[in-house]
Amino acid sequence: MPTDFPERCEKIEECYEFMLAYAGQGLPRDQGSHTGAQVRDFLQSAGKAMEGLAESCEAAVAEDGVKLPETAFVAVLRRDAQDSLAMFTMVLAQPAISSQLIDNLNASIHLRALLTDMFLVGEILRSRSHVADMSGRA
């Protein structure tokens, strides 16, 4: 059964890319503009993707046959996802989401750590898949 780890990562990455563009618009609030209407949807979608991300990662690496030398990485991923989710929840609770608020969220070390975690696992899974493809052709 395939895991949804790649889809979760894609949702989070799409949100981050949207937030970069939103931050550059200089909007004082999310109300009254097309992108402002979208920012809450992106944050909510990414937040849902963060819930259970560590468990989805564990399933993905197990499915792919990747051996994690210890569960410490999964604990880091879980913590980074929880920390990022807490920040997203705080931003979503605000009556107005300005570009400056999103810019500060983008700069968060928690979100950047989560993205790096996801990129690391994604690269491991891609390289394993590439090696498996190459060995299957031999």
Buried (B, 14 or more C-beta within 10 A) or exposed (E): EEBBBBEBBBBBBBBBEBBEEBBEEEBBBBEEBEBBEEBEEBBBBBBBBBEBBBBBBBBBBEEBEBEBEEEEBBEBBBBBBBBBBEBBEEBEEEEEBBBEBBBEBBEBEBBBBBBEBBEEBBEBBEEBEEEEEEEEEE
